[in-house]
Amino acid sequence: MQLLRTRAELEAWRRACADRSLHCVPTMGALHGGHASLIRRAKQPTPVDCNPLVLTSVFVNPLQFGPNEDFARYPRCLEADLQIAQQAGADALFAPSVEEVYPQGECELTRVQPRPSLQAGLCGRHRAGHFDGVATVVVRLLALIRPQVLLLGEKDWQQLQILKSVVQDLGLPVQVWGCPTLREADGLAMSSRNRYLSSDERQRASALPQALQRAAQRCLGQPELELAPVQAEVQRALEEAGMVVDYVEALKPQSLQAQPRLGGLTLLAVAAHCGPSRLIDHVFLMSRAPIVAIDGPAGAGKSTVTRAFAERLGLIYLDTGAMYRAVTWLVRDRAVDPSKAEEVAPLLADLDLQLSSTSSGQRVSVNGVDVTDAIRSPEVTAQVSVVAAHGCVREALTQQQQAMGARGGLVAEGRDIGTAVFPDAELKVFLTATVSERARRRALDLEERGFEVPERADLEAQIAERDHLDSTRAVAPLTQAEDALELITDGLAIDAVIQRLVDLFRERVPHDAWPDPN
């Protein structure tokens, strides 16, 4: 690992590796396990580069310290930082002086002022000018380092949202990745300021994560819960532990605007003084685990990518399309006219429809009969839209799906999941592809399953007709939810689609709210 002390050394190193992707982990030094986890994450392969370079910066930025804050005594231990960064896998460490970063001096420096709405509360209210200093130094470092990816911890949640907005608003050519908070054995979030705590203070500081976890538990199964009593309970617990509280605020995670009652994902953020250290921490409040709803027309590849996406994030996979196919199979098996709702409805009264996961994939059974393969036949495919259009079928299966989703923690795909079944899903995606692309995929699927493959023109006509039926039916027609994000999969490999879904999920559900399973 190379140590770079000047802009000239940085530029020479940057030119020597100009053909490599560069990931940057900015720090103020006093590195600990949390920083090391950022460096290790930065080193992981990406679709663009299987071996990206990682540069860690160490710079104690005077612009972000107030008059009575600890700039002079902030820990500076470069030798230890070098060792931690190297062990974590960094390729270079940039440790410039103040003069190297601000050669024109602090007084003449052009400052970056982030959106006022993002710094009106939390630490912004208590540390005037702090985030102006943070944004200014990060923009300066980005200009010098020119990385493709900037990695930041979710622990400093307000800082993460502010820097994401600065990058977006200024159109800077860098991706910002948020990474999970690392904690000590007692739950205290890792921080360079923890080293200031005495053993007694450290014990009292553990009341902070404990109070946050109690708040999170209190919110489970309580949608629309008033949050003022929850905040008061956290503050009381901290004060009883001898801490001086700056704030306990409940906010919308992205906009950082006040959230008086639980509604979807909610940030509960705290800052409190314990001895000489000002500690910040947060928890995400949820009445249930997150839900992802993936809508889209038939043949867009929803089942394939949804199954893999769910496994990647440790979510339960709910294949609603298989449920409608299973009912259609039953209609055909009982020789019922699929177009007559009055004949279909009695079959739903004692319907026993089971979805189960096995090592070989999802299995589907209807009234004790395994129909996993049978529901994919052309005959079932040709009639499923007709059966699904009946109100009695939609109502019965929607109720069953919503019961499955009561606790959350699932990803569901279908053609009205985001509009009718889970309208409050944390992420809604409208996954689609052109008719010609879907026909190509359908032909391959039929061939692999041993079914006869129609002419391509006939397949395209069938798919177009099914789109028309699905989008014009009276009950729960196929439409894109207003808050759904469209993802067109033409020309994308399955892995690329899955990664895009993961990226969209992480924009709305941070690691601290739903950790990666691995």
Secondary structure, 3 states (H helix, E strand, C coil): CEEECCHHHHHHHHHHCCCCCEEEEEECCCCCHHHHHHHHHHHCCCCCCCCCEEEEEECCCHHHCCCCCCCCCCCCCHHHHHHHHHHHCCCEEECCCHHHHCCCCCCCCCCCCCCHHHCCCHHHHHCCCHHHHHHHHHHHHHHHHCCCEEEEECCCHHHHHHHHHHHHHHCCCCEEEEECCCECCCCCECCHHHHHCCHHHHHHHCHHHHHHHHHHHHHCCCCCCECHHHHHHHHHHHHHCCCEEEEEEEECCCCCCECCECCCCEEEEEEEEECCEEEEEEEEECCCCCEEEEECCCCCCHHHHHHHHHHHHCCEEEEHHHHHHHHHHHHHHCCCCCCCHHHHHHHHHCCCEEEEEECCEEEEEECCEECCCHHHCHHHHHHHHHHHCCHHHHHHHHHHHHHHCCCCCEEEECCCHHHHHCCCCCEEEEEECCHHHHHHHHHHHHHHHCCCCCCHHHHHHHHHHHHHHHHHCCCCCCCCCCCCEEEECCCCCHHHHHHHHHHHHHHHCCCCCCCCCC
